[in-house]
Amino acid sequence: MTSIGIHDLEVATAHHVLDLGLLAESKGIDPAKYRVGLGQDEMSMPAPDEDIVTMGASAAWEILRRHGTDGIRTLLFATESGLDQSKAAGVWVHELLGLPSQVRVVEVKQACYSATAAIQAAMGIVSRFPEERVLIIASDVARYELDSPGEPTQGAGAVAMLIGADPAILEIEPPSGIHTADVDDFWRPNDSSTAVVDGALSVRAYLDAMTGSWDDLAGRGGPAIGDIDRVVYHQPFTKMARKAQQRLDRHAGGSLGTLGLDSGSVYNRRLGNTYTASLYSSLASLLDHEEEDLTGKRLGLFSYGSGCVSELITGIVRPGYADADRSARVRAALDTRVPLDVPSYRSLHALEHSSVNDLETSHVTRAPFRFSGVRGRARQYERTDGAARLP
Ligand code: HMG
């Protein structure tokens, strides 16, 4: 059988950053609560001319610059920060990237889980048409109410992935473990721009879903815990991965300990929660920072979306997976974000674009694509000088 998996992946983020030390100070909270208690240092925040489309297009643009568009007939856009009840955000990306009209575009939703559903759909397509490649974009802006417990776990970012046969980074193995349960732990009603969350319940639901996924994987002939070398996790905050690995070791009788937790959270500590993109930015972080050569190692990837649906997949790292250029690009994107002070962060948080009146945004972002405003109730996007022509 043809091996299928992640051929390439790229991380993009937003224009601004808030240091969580400043946020803690503004509330009279010990910064260690955020840095150690939650395991978060910073959070990305979009400029007024950025959103899930501009971040997602920026990540995908890098992938297409390297691989071209040949064989791509599907673009799956995973997000829970949808911009329209009808139109898939990926259709704007399709136009910005100049993709051929023979590319189907769909948006996929189930909280933070949906990029993993997109991968499963993509693997089905590639197993039927091995010459095809599927472009997946996971892009989100995590927003909680100001002064709520979730506030320090906000963030913004996107990951683009190319799924194909004979992949260069990770060959995904067939069995996976699934767990679905109807839980009111976190959701965002249609009339709210911030999430509603029961924090303590969400942590319990995440951990229960993880053991449920493990049991399903084990029942379907998945690998023994001792045959898994590292696990990367959905990271609403990086401490969650520590809690999950501890629980996994206890539940499955493993001895992973703290293996892979630091290397798998370098990007996430600085991005904040990126919902659908979080697990895959953690994968990029592990690939870019783990000191040991991961070639031939088996990784577990635990995907969790509140509500809740979770899936544990495994994959084997391919020779030549390392990409020093990607890690330099992600580091530069993180290092060059423009810092916010707390009052500017709070006013940016309050900014909500309505579609009722026409609007032109001022040009702030340095990304290759920007949200230029609203005309006749429709969102408008444009390429900036940073966007070279794609092959
Ligand atoms: P909180 O009120 O900050 O909780 O809310 P806390 O007071 O229990 O403190 C958190 C940790 O900081 C604790 O450690 C404290 O001991 C520690 P723990 O017991 O958990 O190991 N702490 C300190 N450490 C060092 N120095 C100090 C100090 N003080 C306290 N001085 C909560 C935390 C996660 C509930 C909140 O941030 C929240 O509601 N977040 C949003 C929901 C969330 O992220 N849930 C995670 C699971 S659900 C999920 O992953 C899905 C999601 O991504 C959405 C989706 O799927 O779409 C959210």
Residues whose N, C-alpha, C, O or C-beta is under 5 A from the ligand:
A	BS01	HMG	D30 A32 K33 V36 G37 L38 A111 C112 P149 G150 T153 F186 V197 G199 A200 S202 V203 Y206 P236 Y275 Y304 G305 S306
